[in-house]
């Protein structure tokens, strides 16, 4: 499922029952905590080794 601007705005700051994780292509994912905080995560490979930032 795509991460859209309207979805981010509608969930920002709103408490959730549990943590929501939504992934987009190319290693980008978004986590929404139970308190409504949005966290972006980018997964990547460098010289064949995985990592995240």
mmJSON file of the N, C-alpha and C atoms, coordinates in Angstrom:
{"data_MODEL":{"atom_site":{
"group_PDB":["ATOM","ATOM","ATOM","ATOM","ATOM","ATOM","ATOM","ATOM","ATOM","ATOM","ATOM","ATOM","ATOM","ATOM","ATOM","ATOM","ATOM","ATOM","ATOM","ATOM","ATOM","ATOM","ATOM","ATOM","ATOM","ATOM","ATOM","ATOM","ATOM","ATOM","ATOM","ATOM","ATOM","ATOM","ATOM","ATOM","ATOM","ATOM","ATOM","ATOM","ATOM","ATOM","ATOM","ATOM","ATOM","ATOM","ATOM","ATOM","ATOM","ATOM","ATOM","ATOM","ATOM","ATOM","ATOM","ATOM","ATOM","ATOM","ATOM","ATOM","ATOM","ATOM","ATOM","ATOM","ATOM","ATOM","ATOM","ATOM","ATOM","ATOM","ATOM","ATOM","ATOM","ATOM","ATOM","ATOM","ATOM","ATOM","ATOM","ATOM","ATOM","ATOM","ATOM","ATOM","ATOM","ATOM","ATOM","ATOM","ATOM","ATOM","ATOM","ATOM","ATOM","ATOM","ATOM","ATOM","ATOM","ATOM","ATOM","ATOM","ATOM","ATOM","ATOM","ATOM","ATOM","ATOM","ATOM","ATOM","ATOM","ATOM","ATOM","ATOM","ATOM","ATOM","ATOM","ATOM","ATOM","ATOM","ATOM","ATOM","ATOM","ATOM","ATOM","ATOM","ATOM","ATOM","ATOM","ATOM","ATOM","ATOM","ATOM","ATOM","ATOM","ATOM","ATOM","ATOM","ATOM","ATOM","ATOM","ATOM","ATOM","ATOM","ATOM","ATOM","ATOM","ATOM","ATOM","ATOM","ATOM","ATOM","ATOM","ATOM","ATOM","ATOM","ATOM","ATOM","ATOM","ATOM","ATOM"],
"id":[1,2,3,4,5,6,7,8,9,10,11,12,13,14,15,16,17,18,19,20,21,22,23,24,25,26,27,28,29,30,31,32,33,34,35,36,37,38,39,40,41,42,43,44,45,46,47,48,49,50,51,52,53,54,55,56,57,58,59,60,61,62,63,64,65,66,67,68,69,70,71,72,73,74,75,76,77,78,79,80,81,82,83,84,85,86,87,88,89,90,91,92,93,94,95,96,97,98,99,100,101,102,103,104,105,106,107,108,109,110,111,112,113,114,115,116,117,118,119,120,121,122,123,124,125,126,127,128,129,130,131,132,133,134,135,136,137,138,139,140,141,142,143,144,145,146,147,148,149,150,151,152,153,154,155,156,157,158,159],
"type_symbol":["N","C","C","N","C","C","N","C","C","N","C","C","N","C","C","N","C","C","N","C","C","N","C","C","N","C","C","N","C","C","N","C","C","N","C","C","N","C","C","N","C","C","N","C","C","N","C","C","N","C","C","N","C","C","N","C","C","N","C","C","N","C","C","N","C","C","N","C","C","N","C","C","N","C","C","N","C","C","N","C","C","N","C","C","N","C","C","N","C","C","N","C","C","N","C","C","N","C","C","N","C","C","N","C","C","N","C","C","N","C","C","N","C","C","N","C","C","N","C","C","N","C","C","N","C","C","N","C","C","N","C","C","N","C","C","N","C","C","N","C","C","N","C","C","N","C","C","N","C","C","N","C","C","N","C","C","N","C","C"],
"label_atom_id":["N","CA","C","N","CA","C","N","CA","C","N","CA","C","N","CA","C","N","CA","C","N","CA","C","N","CA","C","N","CA","C","N","CA","C","N","CA","C","N","CA","C","N","CA","C","N","CA","C","N","CA","C","N","CA","C","N","CA","C","N","CA","C","N","CA","C","N","CA","C","N","CA","C","N","CA","C","N","CA","C","N","CA","C","N","CA","C","N","CA","C","N","CA","C","N","CA","C","N","CA","C","N","CA","C","N","CA","C","N","CA","C","N","CA","C","N","CA","C","N","CA","C","N","CA","C","N","CA","C","N","CA","C","N","CA","C","N","CA","C","N","CA","C","N","CA","C","N","CA","C","N","CA","C","N","CA","C","N","CA","C","N","CA","C","N","CA","C","N","CA","C","N","CA","C","N","CA","C","N","CA","C","N","CA","C"],
"label_alt_id":[null,null,null,null,null,null,null,null,null,null,null,null,null,null,null,null,null,null,null,null,null,null,null,null,null,null,null,null,null,null,null,null,null,null,null,null,null,null,null,null,null,null,null,null,null,null,null,null,null,null,null,null,null,null,null,null,null,null,null,null,null,null,null,null,null,null,null,null,null,null,null,null,null,null,null,null,null,null,null,null,null,null,null,null,null,null,null,null,null,null,null,null,null,null,null,null,null,null,null,null,null,null,null,null,null,null,null,null,null,null,null,null,null,null,null,null,null,null,null,null,null,null,null,null,null,null,null,null,null,null,null,null,null,null,null,null,null,null,null,null,null,null,null,null,null,null,null,null,null,null,null,null,null,null,null,null,null,null,null],
"label_comp_id":["UNK","UNK","UNK","UNK","UNK","UNK","UNK","UNK","UNK","UNK","UNK","UNK","UNK","UNK","UNK","UNK","UNK","UNK","UNK","UNK","UNK","UNK","UNK","UNK","UNK","UNK","UNK","UNK","UNK","UNK","UNK","UNK","UNK","UNK","UNK","UNK","UNK","UNK","UNK","UNK","UNK","UNK","UNK","UNK","UNK","UNK","UNK","UNK","UNK","UNK","UNK","UNK","UNK","UNK","UNK","UNK","UNK","UNK","UNK","UNK","UNK","UNK","UNK","UNK","UNK","UNK","UNK","UNK","UNK","UNK","UNK","UNK","UNK","UNK","UNK","UNK","UNK","UNK","UNK","UNK","UNK","UNK","UNK","UNK","UNK","UNK","UNK","UNK","UNK","UNK","UNK","UNK","UNK","UNK","UNK","UNK","UNK","UNK","UNK","UNK","UNK","UNK","UNK","UNK","UNK","UNK","UNK","UNK","UNK","UNK","UNK","UNK","UNK","UNK","UNK","UNK","UNK","UNK","UNK","UNK","UNK","UNK","UNK","UNK","UNK","UNK","UNK","UNK","UNK","UNK","UNK","UNK","UNK","UNK","UNK","UNK","UNK","UNK","UNK","UNK","UNK","UNK","UNK","UNK","UNK","UNK","UNK","UNK","UNK","UNK","UNK","UNK","UNK","UNK","UNK","UNK","UNK","UNK","UNK"],
"label_asym_id":["A","A","A","A","A","A","A","A","A","A","A","A","A","A","A","A","A","A","A","A","A","A","A","A","A","A","A","A","A","A","A","A","A","A","A","A","A","A","A","A","A","A","A","A","A","A","A","A","A","A","A","A","A","A","A","A","A","A","A","A","A","A","A","A","A","A","A","A","A","A","A","A","A","A","A","A","A","A","A","A","A","A","A","A","A","A","A","A","A","A","A","A","A","A","A","A","A","A","A","A","A","A","A","A","A","A","A","A","A","A","A","A","A","A","A","A","A","A","A","A","A","A","A","A","A","A","A","A","A","A","A","A","A","A","A","A","A","A","A","A","A","A","A","A","A","A","A","A","A","A","A","A","A","A","A","A","A","A","A"],
"label_entity_id":["1","1","1","1","1","1","1","1","1","1","1","1","1","1","1","1","1","1","1","1","1","1","1","1","1","1","1","1","1","1","1","1","1","1","1","1","1","1","1","1","1","1","1","1","1","1","1","1","1","1","1","1","1","1","1","1","1","1","1","1","1","1","1","1","1","1","1","1","1","1","1","1","1","1","1","1","1","1","1","1","1","1","1","1","1","1","1","1","1","1","1","1","1","1","1","1","1","1","1","1","1","1","1","1","1","1","1","1","1","1","1","1","1","1","1","1","1","1","1","1","1","1","1","1","1","1","1","1","1","1","1","1","1","1","1","1","1","1","1","1","1","1","1","1","1","1","1","1","1","1","1","1","1","1","1","1","1","1","1"],
"label_seq_id":[1,1,1,2,2,2,3,3,3,4,4,4,5,5,5,6,6,6,7,7,7,8,8,8,9,9,9,10,10,10,11,11,11,12,12,12,13,13,13,14,14,14,15,15,15,16,16,16,17,17,17,18,18,18,19,19,19,20,20,20,21,21,21,22,22,22,23,23,23,24,24,24,25,25,25,26,26,26,27,27,27,28,28,28,29,29,29,30,30,30,31,31,31,32,32,32,33,33,33,34,34,34,35,35,35,36,36,36,37,37,37,38,38,38,39,39,39,40,40,40,41,41,41,42,42,42,43,43,43,44,44,44,45,45,45,46,46,46,47,47,47,48,48,48,49,49,49,50,50,50,51,51,51,52,52,52,53,53,53],
"pdbx_PDB_ins_code":[null,null,null,null,null,null,null,null,null,null,null,null,null,null,null,null,null,null,null,null,null,null,null,null,null,null,null,null,null,null,null,null,null,null,null,null,null,null,null,null,null,null,null,null,null,null,null,null,null,null,null,null,null,null,null,null,null,null,null,null,null,null,null,null,null,null,null,null,null,null,null,null,null,null,null,null,null,null,null,null,null,null,null,null,null,null,null,null,null,null,null,null,null,null,null,null,null,null,null,null,null,null,null,null,null,null,null,null,null,null,null,null,null,null,null,null,null,null,null,null,null,null,null,null,null,null,null,null,null,null,null,null,null,null,null,null,null,null,null,null,null,null,null,null,null,null,null,null,null,null,null,null,null,null,null,null,null,null,null],
"Cartn_x":[0.845,0.0,0.895,0.516,1.327,1.223,2.31,2.344,1.99,0.842,0.398,0.402,0.431,0.407,-0.882,-1.996,-3.272,-3.34,-2.775,-2.753,-1.881,-0.711,0.179,-0.476,-1.14,-1.809,-2.963,-3.674,-4.829,-4.417,-3.216,-2.781,-1.844,-1.328,-0.356,-0.978,-0.394,-0.827,-2.055,-2.619,-3.807,-3.406,-3.799,-3.46,-4.021,-3.247,-3.631,-3.727,-4.452,-4.545,-3.209,-2.484,-1.172,-0.31,0.973,1.874,1.507,1.436,1.131,2.416,2.709,3.856,3.35,3.744,3.331,4.58,4.731,5.924,5.579,6.5,6.407,7.533,7.661,8.742,10.074,11.145,12.505,12.983,12.451,12.982,12.44,11.503,10.944,9.774,9.763,8.627,8.332,7.105,6.636,6.036,6.362,5.761,4.988,3.793,2.992,2.861,3.378,3.352,1.949,1.769,0.463,0.084,1.072,0.796,0.579,0.746,0.506,1.749,2.918,4.165,4.542,4.959,5.329,6.84,7.314,8.745,8.997,9.924,10.305,11.534,11.6,12.754,13.099,14.401,14.881,15.851,15.546,16.432,17.248,18.542,19.432,20.497,21.234,22.359,23.6,24.699,25.985,27.022,27.597,28.563,28.016,26.761,26.149,25.678,25.881,25.447,24.211,23.241,22.016,22.188,21.361,21.383,20.087,19.919,18.745,19.151,18.396,18.676,17.381],
"Cartn_y":[-1.17,0.0,1.24,2.228,3.429,4.331,5.016,6.011,7.344,7.891,9.132,10.279,11.477,12.675,12.746,12.416,12.488,11.456,10.25,9.241,9.709,10.289,10.779,11.893,12.816,13.919,13.423,12.407,11.919,11.116,10.522,9.733,10.489,11.624,12.377,12.886,12.495,12.983,12.306,11.351,10.66,9.33,9.092,7.831,6.626,5.548,4.311,3.193,2.139,0.987,0.283,0.178,-0.471,0.2,-0.128,0.469,0.008,0.952,0.663,0.801,-0.175,-0.107,-0.215,0.747,0.769,0.865,-0.041,-0.059,0.376,1.099,1.494,0.776,0.956,0.283,0.978,0.355,0.898,1.089,0.326,0.317,1.365,2.201,3.219,2.637,2.866,2.452,3.534,3.511,4.481,3.708,4.131,3.562,4.665,4.323,5.24,4.587,5.255,4.695,4.782,4.153,4.176,5.583,6.471,7.861,8.764,8.228,8.996,9.623,9.274,9.821,9.071,9.796,9.198,9.075,7.874,7.594,7.025,7.647,7.148,6.27,5.204,4.312,3.984,4.028,3.68,2.518,1.416,0.245,0.294,-0.03,0.054,-1.027,-1.203,-2.135,-1.352,-1.632,-1.002,-2.112,-2.323,-3.4,-4.764,-5.005,-6.298,-6.498,-5.52,-5.628,-4.758,-5.308,-4.575,-3.569,-2.556,-1.546,-0.774,0.075,0.942,2.266,3.268,4.614,5.312],
"Cartn_z":[0.0,0.0,0.0,-0.74,-0.884,0.348,0.606,1.674,1.025,1.365,0.738,1.743,1.212,2.041,2.855,2.229,2.95,4.08,3.869,4.933,6.096,5.782,6.834,7.646,6.964,7.666,8.536,8.066,8.827,10.062,10.065,11.216,12.145,11.721,12.52,13.816,14.94,16.242,16.808,16.089,16.579,17.205,18.445,19.109,18.35,18.317,17.643,18.681,18.357,19.26,19.389,18.269,18.257,17.189,17.155,16.188,14.775,13.853,12.456,11.656,10.801,9.903,8.481,7.646,6.256,5.404,4.44,3.598,2.185,1.585,0.197,-0.535,-1.798,-2.52,-2.275,-2.698,-2.598,-1.167,-0.212,1.14,2.094,1.665,2.552,3.333,4.635,5.453,6.486,6.974,7.96,9.115,10.322,11.527,12.234,12.695,13.504,14.865,15.896,17.239,17.834,18.978,19.639,20.101,20.236,20.614,19.403,18.184,16.969,16.37,16.867,16.333,15.06,14.013,12.735,12.65,12.303,12.182,10.792,10.048,8.73,8.867,8.052,8.055,6.608,6.292,4.96,5.08,4.431,4.422,3.139,3.256,2.101,2.175,1.087,1.025,0.634,1.316,1.026,0.956,-0.211,-0.439,-0.026,-0.338,-0.058,1.365,2.227,3.617,3.82,4.521,4.778,5.899,5.873,6.924,6.916,7.873,7.907,8.512,8.15,8.624,8.935],
"occupancy":[1.0,1.0,1.0,1.0,1.0,1.0,1.0,1.0,1.0,1.0,1.0,1.0,1.0,1.0,1.0,1.0,1.0,1.0,1.0,1.0,1.0,1.0,1.0,1.0,1.0,1.0,1.0,1.0,1.0,1.0,1.0,1.0,1.0,1.0,1.0,1.0,1.0,1.0,1.0,1.0,1.0,1.0,1.0,1.0,1.0,1.0,1.0,1.0,1.0,1.0,1.0,1.0,1.0,1.0,1.0,1.0,1.0,1.0,1.0,1.0,1.0,1.0,1.0,1.0,1.0,1.0,1.0,1.0,1.0,1.0,1.0,1.0,1.0,1.0,1.0,1.0,1.0,1.0,1.0,1.0,1.0,1.0,1.0,1.0,1.0,1.0,1.0,1.0,1.0,1.0,1.0,1.0,1.0,1.0,1.0,1.0,1.0,1.0,1.0,1.0,1.0,1.0,1.0,1.0,1.0,1.0,1.0,1.0,1.0,1.0,1.0,1.0,1.0,1.0,1.0,1.0,1.0,1.0,1.0,1.0,1.0,1.0,1.0,1.0,1.0,1.0,1.0,1.0,1.0,1.0,1.0,1.0,1.0,1.0,1.0,1.0,1.0,1.0,1.0,1.0,1.0,1.0,1.0,1.0,1.0,1.0,1.0,1.0,1.0,1.0,1.0,1.0,1.0,1.0,1.0,1.0,1.0,1.0,1.0],
"B_iso_or_equiv":[0.0,0.0,0.0,0.0,0.0,0.0,0.0,0.0,0.0,0.0,0.0,0.0,0.0,0.0,0.0,0.0,0.0,0.0,0.0,0.0,0.0,0.0,0.0,0.0,0.0,0.0,0.0,0.0,0.0,0.0,0.0,0.0,0.0,0.0,0.0,0.0,0.0,0.0,0.0,0.0,0.0,0.0,0.0,0.0,0.0,0.0,0.0,0.0,0.0,0.0,0.0,0.0,0.0,0.0,0.0,0.0,0.0,0.0,0.0,0.0,0.0,0.0,0.0,0.0,0.0,0.0,0.0,0.0,0.0,0.0,0.0,0.0,0.0,0.0,0.0,0.0,0.0,0.0,0.0,0.0,0.0,0.0,0.0,0.0,0.0,0.0,0.0,0.0,0.0,0.0,0.0,0.0,0.0,0.0,0.0,0.0,0.0,0.0,0.0,0.0,0.0,0.0,0.0,0.0,0.0,0.0,0.0,0.0,0.0,0.0,0.0,0.0,0.0,0.0,0.0,0.0,0.0,0.0,0.0,0.0,0.0,0.0,0.0,0.0,0.0,0.0,0.0,0.0,0.0,0.0,0.0,0.0,0.0,0.0,0.0,0.0,0.0,0.0,0.0,0.0,0.0,0.0,0.0,0.0,0.0,0.0,0.0,0.0,0.0,0.0,0.0,0.0,0.0,0.0,0.0,0.0,0.0,0.0,0.0],
"pdbx_formal_charge":[null,null,null,null,null,null,null,null,null,null,null,null,null,null,null,null,null,null,null,null,null,null,null,null,null,null,null,null,null,null,null,null,null,null,null,null,null,null,null,null,null,null,null,null,null,null,null,null,null,null,null,null,null,null,null,null,null,null,null,null,null,null,null,null,null,null,null,null,null,null,null,null,null,null,null,null,null,null,null,null,null,null,null,null,null,null,null,null,null,null,null,null,null,null,null,null,null,null,null,null,null,null,null,null,null,null,null,null,null,null,null,null,null,null,null,null,null,null,null,null,null,null,null,null,null,null,null,null,null,null,null,null,null,null,null,null,null,null,null,null,null,null,null,null,null,null,null,null,null,null,null,null,null,null,null,null,null,null,null],
"auth_seq_id":[1,1,1,2,2,2,3,3,3,4,4,4,5,5,5,6,6,6,7,7,7,8,8,8,9,9,9,10,10,10,11,11,11,12,12,12,13,13,13,14,14,14,15,15,15,16,16,16,17,17,17,18,18,18,19,19,19,20,20,20,21,21,21,22,22,22,23,23,23,24,24,24,25,25,25,26,26,26,27,27,27,28,28,28,29,29,29,30,30,30,31,31,31,32,32,32,33,33,33,34,34,34,35,35,35,36,36,36,37,37,37,38,38,38,39,39,39,40,40,40,41,41,41,42,42,42,43,43,43,44,44,44,45,45,45,46,46,46,47,47,47,48,48,48,49,49,49,50,50,50,51,51,51,52,52,52,53,53,53],
"auth_comp_id":["UNK","UNK","UNK","UNK","UNK","UNK","UNK","UNK","UNK","UNK","UNK","UNK","UNK","UNK","UNK","UNK","UNK","UNK","UNK","UNK","UNK","UNK","UNK","UNK","UNK","UNK","UNK","UNK","UNK","UNK","UNK","UNK","UNK","UNK","UNK","UNK","UNK","UNK","UNK","UNK","UNK","UNK","UNK","UNK","UNK","UNK","UNK","UNK","UNK","UNK","UNK","UNK","UNK","UNK","UNK","UNK","UNK","UNK","UNK","UNK","UNK","UNK","UNK","UNK","UNK","UNK","UNK","UNK","UNK","UNK","UNK","UNK","UNK","UNK","UNK","UNK","UNK","UNK","UNK","UNK","UNK","UNK","UNK","UNK","UNK","UNK","UNK","UNK","UNK","UNK","UNK","UNK","UNK","UNK","UNK","UNK","UNK","UNK","UNK","UNK","UNK","UNK","UNK","UNK","UNK","UNK","UNK","UNK","UNK","UNK","UNK","UNK","UNK","UNK","UNK","UNK","UNK","UNK","UNK","UNK","UNK","UNK","UNK","UNK","UNK","UNK","UNK","UNK","UNK","UNK","UNK","UNK","UNK","UNK","UNK","UNK","UNK","UNK","UNK","UNK","UNK","UNK","UNK","UNK","UNK","UNK","UNK","UNK","UNK","UNK","UNK","UNK","UNK","UNK","UNK","UNK","UNK","UNK","UNK"],
"auth_asym_id":["A","A","A","A","A","A","A","A","A","A","A","A","A","A","A","A","A","A","A","A","A","A","A","A","A","A","A","A","A","A","A","A","A","A","A","A","A","A","A","A","A","A","A","A","A","A","A","A","A","A","A","A","A","A","A","A","A","A","A","A","A","A","A","A","A","A","A","A","A","A","A","A","A","A","A","A","A","A","A","A","A","A","A","A","A","A","A","A","A","A","A","A","A","A","A","A","A","A","A","A","A","A","A","A","A","A","A","A","A","A","A","A","A","A","A","A","A","A","A","A","A","A","A","A","A","A","A","A","A","A","A","A","A","A","A","A","A","A","A","A","A","A","A","A","A","A","A","A","A","A","A","A","A","A","A","A","A","A","A"],
"auth_atom_id":["N","CA","C","N","CA","C","N","CA","C","N","CA","C","N","CA","C","N","CA","C","N","CA","C","N","CA","C","N","CA","C","N","CA","C","N","CA","C","N","CA","C","N","CA","C","N","CA","C","N","CA","C","N","CA","C","N","CA","C","N","CA","C","N","CA","C","N","CA","C","N","CA","C","N","CA","C","N","CA","C","N","CA","C","N","CA","C","N","CA","C","N","CA","C","N","CA","C","N","CA","C","N","CA","C","N","CA","C","N","CA","C","N","CA","C","N","CA","C","N","CA","C","N","CA","C","N","CA","C","N","CA","C","N","CA","C","N","CA","C","N","CA","C","N","CA","C","N","CA","C","N","CA","C","N","CA","C","N","CA","C","N","CA","C","N","CA","C","N","CA","C","N","CA","C","N","CA","C","N","CA","C","N","CA","C"],
"pdbx_PDB_model_num":[1,1,1,1,1,1,1,1,1,1,1,1,1,1,1,1,1,1,1,1,1,1,1,1,1,1,1,1,1,1,1,1,1,1,1,1,1,1,1,1,1,1,1,1,1,1,1,1,1,1,1,1,1,1,1,1,1,1,1,1,1,1,1,1,1,1,1,1,1,1,1,1,1,1,1,1,1,1,1,1,1,1,1,1,1,1,1,1,1,1,1,1,1,1,1,1,1,1,1,1,1,1,1,1,1,1,1,1,1,1,1,1,1,1,1,1,1,1,1,1,1,1,1,1,1,1,1,1,1,1,1,1,1,1,1,1,1,1,1,1,1,1,1,1,1,1,1,1,1,1,1,1,1,1,1,1,1,1,1]
}}}
